[in-house]
Structure formats: C-alpha cells, structure tokens
C-alpha cells in the first residue's frame, strides 16, 4: 500500500490575514500545498487527506480537484469543535479549534494505514518527502514513528526571529524531547536563541521540528485516548490546544515506542506573516529556474 499524506489546512490563518493555504506563489498561481503534493507524488505517496474547515470545503475542492484528478487519491476531513467530545459539550466561549492532534483524530474514518502529516503553509522540499516515504515503506510500526528533522540554518527568516522546536536526540538517533525556543535569530554570523535576556548559541545543523511526522496506524486510537484526558483537564480553558508534539511526547515518555529523527538538508520556508510572501515567491522562482520543479506543476 502506498503511503498517505495528511495536510493540516484547517487553521484560521489569523496572523497572515486570510486563507494563506490557497495563496498563489508559483509561476502559475501554485500554492505551497501544490508543491508538497507534487513532491509527495514523486516520492510514491498514493493518497492525500486534506483537513479543512467545512465552511471552506466547496471553494477548496474547486481549487484542488481539477488539478489532482487522476494523479493522486484525495479525501477531505472537516475539523469540527464538537467532534470526539463524547457526552461533553463545547464551552460557550470556545471558538478556537482543538489543535493539530485533534485534527488528526478527525481522520479516524479515512486513516487506517501509516501516514505522514505536514502543515499546509510550510514548504518542505523534495528530500523530506522521499525520506518520509522510505521510512513508511520500510520501518514504521505501532512502536516506531519518525520526525523529519530540518537543520536550523535552513529554517531561519530574513524578517526577524523565529520560534522553533529544538530536538533533543539520543545516541540511537531517536527523539528524547523537543525544547520550544521562541526567539531564534542570526547574530554576528552565529545562530542564537534568547531567553530571559540571555543569548545562547545553537549549532547551525541543530535539528528542529517543522511538524513533519510519520505515524503508524496505531496513532489515531492512541490520540483518541489522550484527547479524552485532555478534555477532562482543559475543556474549559478557552485557548487550550491538543497538539501533535504533546501526543508524541507522551508516546516517548510512557515508553510506548520510539520516534526516529530523520535528518534532511532540504531548505524549509513558510508563510507566517504577509511580509514573508515575496521571499517565498522568490525562493520558488529560483527552484523552478534551476529545474527542481516545472514552471507549471500540473500540465
């Protein structure tokens, strides 16, 4: 069975100020997602599952179905606030989605196989998808997952500091934990993070998480159990979220298995703010000019 790619595209994109998931950056209006799907197809993925908002479904499908028809199987999943709440009800002041791990939980009916998961608005590069497909085809199990780890130097922004999940890795190459560093930037030809008015140097090849995971089919039932616990503790916290890294951390800490960190030297880039858009377009133009991608992805 070919691997499945899950794309997290239900975010409100409030910081960017619009539906950045469908903003055009390629020469013919290609979205960042188009490049991820293109890379996934050439790496051997056979299905893509889009997690989207139901109120956005018709316009979203109108964009992607014509170009993907006959190239890869597609499924659509809607992340709803009342999904998997059991006998609980959505608090009156809750407007924010329940988070990325809850989004995966909403795929329960369409995900019965191992899969990779990515963010819709991040450009991951061909090598990441090739390594994810290889891992899913050869190694993934109920007790072995993976994280595609990007070199810190390849994930920085020219527009200021970034937040990154810095991977702590053991001697076997497995993830021990992720330290969230909220202010990372270049300083005098070095990369540093700032915390409590202190700057600490980070090696340029430090592996960071960009939310590109590979999971076995056991992940969904595992996440369902954890979500029940999350609701018991945090349902009444308006902005609490059930995140994929938190579930991965529980998986490791409870000795349920290992998460291998698979390094890639691919260049990552993403769109957090509108000011990032020109740089992303320029990066894609360079990749097209170098022959990495065709000028028109789908014809």
N, C-alpha and C positions, 0 to 999 in steps of 0.2 A: 504493500500500500504506500502511495506517495505521501510525503509529509503534508501537513496542513499549516497554513499561516493564518494567525488571528491578528487583526488590526484594530487597535483601540481608537475609535473615532467618535466616541460619544461625548467627548469633552465640550464644555461650553465655549472654550477659547476666549474667555473674557479679557485676558490681558492683551491678546492680539487685536481684539475689537472686531470680530467677525468670524466666519467659518473658514479658518485658515486651512482646514483639511482639504478644501477644494479650491484653494487659490492656485492659479497657474504660475509655474516657474520655468517650465521648459520652453523650447522654441515654438512649439505648437500648443501652448497652454497646458502642458502636462503638470500634474500635481506631484508633490513629493511622494504620495502614495503610489502613483503610477510607476515611479522608478523602483520603489520597493517591490511592487508586484512583478514588474519586469525581471528584476534580479531574482525573485523567488521562482519564477517560471523557469529561468535558465539554470537555476540550481536544482530543479527537479521537484518543486512543490506542485501538488495536484489540486489543491483547493484553497480558497481564501475565504475567511469568515470575517465580515465587517460587523463590528459592534457600533451601532449608531443610535441616535435618538429617533423615536418613531415619527415625530412630527417633521422630521427632515428626510424621511425614507424615500418619498417619491422623487424629489429633486436629486437626491444622492444616487439612486438607481439609474435615473435618466442620464447621469454623467458617466457612470461606470459600466453599465450593462452593454451598451453598444460596442465599446472597445474591447471588452473582455470576453464576449461571447465566442465560444469555440476555442478559447486559449487556456482558460482555467475555470474549474467549477467555482461557483460563488454561492455563499449563504449570507443571510442578513439576520442579525440578532438585535433586539431592542433592549437597552438597559433601562429598566423601569424602577422607580422608587419602591413600589410595593412587591417586587419580585423577591422570593425567598424570605419573606418576613414571617412565614408561618401564621400563628394566631396574633401576631403583633400588628399594630397599625402605624402608618407613617406619622411622625410628630407634626403638628400643625406648622411649626417654624422650620421644617426641613425642606430646603429647595435644592441643595447640592446633591449630586449623585453619590452613591455609597462607596465609590472608589474603584480602582482598577481590578482588584481581585474579585469584587462583586460583579464587575463587567464580565469577567471570565466565567463566573458562576452562571450567568445568564445564558451561556453557550451550552449548558448541560445537555440539551436535547439534540444538539448538532455535533458535539465533540465527543467521539467515542475512541479516538485514536491519539497518539502522541502529536504534539503540535509545538510551533514556535509562536511567540507573541511579541509584537512591536507597537510602538506609538505611531499614530498616523502622520504626525508632523515632524518626524525625525528622518533624516537621510542617512542610511546605514552603510551603503556601499556593497558592491558585489561579493567581496570576500566574506563578509559576515553571514550572508545567506548560504553561501557554499559550505561554510563550516557548520552552520546550524543544520542543514540538510544531511551532511555527512554524519553528524552526531545522532540525529534522529534515526537515520537508516541503519546505524551500526552499533550504537551504545545505549541509547535511552532505555530506562526501565522504571518500574514503580519506585525504585530506591536510588536511581541516578538521574538527576536533572542536569541542566547546564545553563550557564550565563555567558553570553558573548561579551568579553571584556575589551573595551576600547582604550588605547593609550591616551593618557590625559592630554598630551601635547596636541592630539588630533581632535580634541573636543572643545577647545577654547574659543571664545568670541573676541572679535576685534572691538566690540562695542562696550566692553566693561567686564565686570566679574561674573562668574557663573557658579551655580550650585552643582555639585557632583557627588555621587555615591562612590566613595573610595573603597575599593575591595581589599579586604584582608584575606590573604590566601595562605594555606598551609603548604608544607613541603611536598605534598602529593598533588598540588595544583587545584585543590578544592577550596571553595569559599568557606571562610570561617565567620565572616560578618561584613557588613557594609557601614562605613562611617560617613554620615552626611556632612559634607563640608560646604557651607553656604556662601562662602566668599573666596573664590579661587581666581587668581589673575596673574599676568606676567609682571615681573618686577626686575629690572636690571638683568635681562636675559635669563632669569630663573622663573620657575612657577612656584607661587606661594599660596597658602591659604591663611586667611585672617580670622582670628578668634580671640575675643576679649582683649583687643588692642595688641595682640601678639601675632607676628607673621612667622610661619614655619614653611620651609622649603619642601616641595614634593618633587620626586624624580619625574622627569618628562615622560618616562614609559610606565608610570604607575597605572594599573588597570582600574578603570572606572565602569560603573554600570550605567548603561543608557536604556535600561528597561527592555533588553532583548534577551528573553529567556526561552529555553526549550524544556518542555514538561512532558512527563509520561501521562497516560490516560488516568492514572490514579490521582492526579492533581485536583480534578473537579470535585470528587467526593470528599477529599481532604479539605478543600476550601469551604465546602458546604458546612462541614463540622465546625470549622473555625469561625465562620460567619455567625452561626448561632451564638457562640460565645461572645463575639464582638457585639452583637445586638444586646445581649444581656448586660454588657458593661457600658456601652456607649451610644445606645439608640437615641438618648435624649441630649446628646452633645451635638448641636446643630451642624458643626463643620467637621465632625469626626469622619474619617475615611478608612476603608478596609483595603489596604494596599497590597500589591503583589510582593514587594520586598519583605513586608511583615510576615506574610504567609511562608515565604521562602526561609526566613529566619527561624520561624517555629519548626519547620521541617528539619533544619540543621540541628538546632538546639535540643530537640527531642530525640535525636539520633534515629530519625526515620529513614535517613539516607544521606547522600552527598550531592552537592551541586558543583560540578566541574566548571572552572573558569577557563574558557577557550579564548585565547588572545587573538585579536586581529589588529592589523596596522591600517585598516581602512580609515579614511577620513570621514568623520561624522560632522554633519551640520544640521541645524534645526532652526525653526522659526518660533521664537518666544514673543518677540515684540515686532511691531510693524517695521522698525528700523533694521531688523535683520533681513528683511525680504530682498533688498538689492544684492546683498552679499551671497545669498543662496542662489539667486538667479545667475550671478556671475560665476559661481562655482559649477553650476550645472552646465552653463555655456562652455566652460573650459573642458569639462568631461566629454561633452558632445564633440567639441573641436578636436579632441585627442583620439576620438574613435571609440571611447568606452561605451557610449550609447549612440544609437542612431538619432538623426535630427527629428524624426517622427517615430515615436516608440511603437505605434500600433498599426502602421500601414507598411 
